[in-house]
Amino acid sequence: MKEIDQYEFDMAVIETSSVNKNGVFVVNYSDAQIKREVIQRTKTVILLAEKYKFKADPSSPYKVMDCDQADILITDNKLKSQYRKYFRKNIKIPEVLVEEQRNR
C-alpha cells in the first residue's frame, strides 16, 4: 500500500460486486483496501456497475466507497430512480448501449 502513496491519479475506473444505499462493495478485502487508497488520490472516480450489481449482497462485505464519491457512473441500463437516489445530483451517467440494442 505504501507504493500507492507515491501516486496521484487524474481518473480511476472502479468496478464493484454490489451497489446499495450503504455504498459500493466488493468480495475481496485486499481489493477494497487498494481501491479505497486509489480513490483518495483520484480527481475523477468512475464507477462501473452493471444493472445486476444494484443489490445488497452478503457475499460482497467489503466497502470501497460511498456512492456520492463517484463522479461518473457507467452502467448497462437506464438507472432506476430508486438507485439514482444513492448518488449525488450532479453525477454524470452517460447512456451506454449494449450490442443487441444497437442492432435493432
C-alpha positions in Angstrom: 0.0 0.0 0.0 2.9 2.3 0.5 3.6 2.3 -3.2 0.2 3.9 -3.9 1.1 6.8 -1.6 3.6 7.9 -4.2 0.9 8.5 -6.9 -1.9 10.8 -7.7 -4.4 9.9 -10.4 -6.5 12.0 -12.8 -9.0 9.3 -13.2 -9.8 5.8 -11.8 -12.3 3.3 -13.0 -13.7 1.3 -10.1 -15.6 -1.9 -10.7 -17.9 -3.4 -8.0 -19.7 -6.5 -6.9 -22.6 -4.7 -5.2 -24.1 -1.2 -5.0 -26.7 -0.3 -2.5 -27.8 2.6 -0.3 -24.9 2.0 2.0 -22.2 2.2 -0.7 -20.1 0.3 -3.1 -18.9 -3.1 -2.1 -16.5 -5.9 -3.3 -15.9 -9.5 -2.4 -12.2 -9.3 -1.5 -10.7 -7.4 1.4 -7.4 -6.6 -0.4 -9.3 -5.2 -3.4 -11.3 -3.0 -1.1 -8.2 -1.6 0.6 -6.4 -0.9 -2.7 -9.5 0.7 -4.3 -10.0 2.9 -1.2 -6.4 4.2 -1.4 -6.7 4.9 -5.1 -10.0 6.8 -4.7 -8.4 9.0 -2.0 -5.7 10.0 -4.6 -8.0 10.4 -7.6 -9.5 13.6 -9.1 -12.3 11.8 -11.0 -13.8 8.5 -9.9 -15.7 6.4 -12.5 -17.9 3.7 -11.1 -18.6 0.8 -13.4 -21.6 -1.3 -12.3 -23.9 -3.5 -14.5 -27.6 -3.4 -13.7 -27.5 -6.6 -11.7 -24.9 -5.2 -9.2 -27.6 -2.9 -7.7 -28.5 -5.0 -4.7 -27.5 -5.8 -1.2 -25.2 -8.8 -1.5 -23.9 -10.6 1.6 -21.1 -12.2 -0.5 -19.7 -8.7 -1.0 -19.0 -7.5 2.5 -16.1 -5.0 2.0 -17.0 -1.4 1.5 -15.0 0.5 -1.1 -16.7 3.9 -1.1 -19.9 5.8 -0.5 -22.0 6.2 -3.7 -21.7 10.0 -3.5 -17.9 9.7 -4.1 -18.5 8.7 -7.7 -18.2 11.4 -10.3 -19.3 9.3 -13.2 -21.5 6.1 -13.3 -21.3 3.8 -16.2 -24.0 1.1 -16.3 -25.6 -1.1 -18.9 -29.2 0.0 -18.4 -31.1 3.1 -17.5 -30.7 3.7 -13.8 -34.0 3.3 -11.8 -35.0 6.2 -9.7 -34.7 4.2 -6.5 -31.0 3.7 -7.3 -30.4 7.2 -8.6 -31.1 8.5 -5.0 -27.9 6.8 -3.9 -25.7 9.2 -5.9 -25.2 13.0 -5.8 -27.4 15.1 -8.0 -24.6 16.2 -10.3 -23.2 12.7 -11.1 -22.7 12.1 -14.8 -24.4 9.0 -16.2 -23.6 8.6 -19.9 -26.0 6.5 -21.9 -24.4 3.2 -22.9 -26.0 0.9 -25.4 -25.2 -2.8 -25.3 -24.6 -4.6 -28.6 -28.0 -6.1 -29.0 -29.7 -2.7 -28.5 -27.6 -1.1 -31.3 -28.6 -3.7 -33.8 -32.3 -3.1 -33.5 
